[in-house]
Amino acid sequence: EAQVTQNPRYLITVTGKKLTVTCSQNMNHEYMSWYRQDPGLGLRQIYYSMNVEVTDKGDVPEGYKVSRKEKRNFPLILESPSPNQTSLYFCASKNPANYGYTFGSGTRLTVV
Amino acid sequence: AQKITQTQPGMFVQEKEAVTLDCTYDTSDPSYGLFWYKQPSSGEMIFLIYQGSYDQQNATEGRYSLNFQKARKSANLVISASQLGDSAMYFCAMREVQSFNNNDMRFGAGTRLTVKP
């Protein structure tokens, strides 16, 4: 089954404790992206990657890092999480056939 | 600048009736795609329907249809014969083919639809 797998689904952490949210896709898509979803703001892009070792900032990159060492994986790293990063996070990969996105199941992060 | 506008934060519809969720967009790119996603309370994002800017006919997928009015830059989602399971958040999104930096998928703020029994 074609899918994007995110882990964990839920995470509660404390301010300043580094964390990584993993994302993996099995569709051999080149383009992957991370979004955060906040009430009233929709989804905003954090980082995206056009291929292995090619990453770039989206609209809200501050406080986040990413890496793309292999095509299938695109982890999101919060080096020093803060409460304003409490949000619902989605990883997505882009289908080159119609450019639509396949989303992971989401990670609900709470930083206290 | 906001490129996707969903003006209805919340909508109610009676079961079995049709409902229209509004979406307007702004782009100068002649080639673009419009998408609708459904987000149920469980949180996942489910692709519903796609419309290309050069498509002559409005897209349809089962009970979903996209009312595409290019001159008005609107891409409203129509759900026919609403079901209780349609209660969810709905997001409109646009992809510009010639996006400057490949940050190319923009989402609206969403509309929360509640279907009443």
Interface residues (C-beta under 8 A of the other chain):
Chain A: Y31 S33 Y35 G40 L41 G42 L43 R44 Q45 Y48 M50 D56 G58 D59 L88 F90 A92 K94 N98 Y99 G100 Y101 T102 F103 S105 G106 R108
Chain B: I4 Q6 P9 G33 F35 Y37 G43 E44 M45 F47 Y50 F91 A93 R95 V97 N101 N102 N103 D104 M105 F107 G108 A109 G110
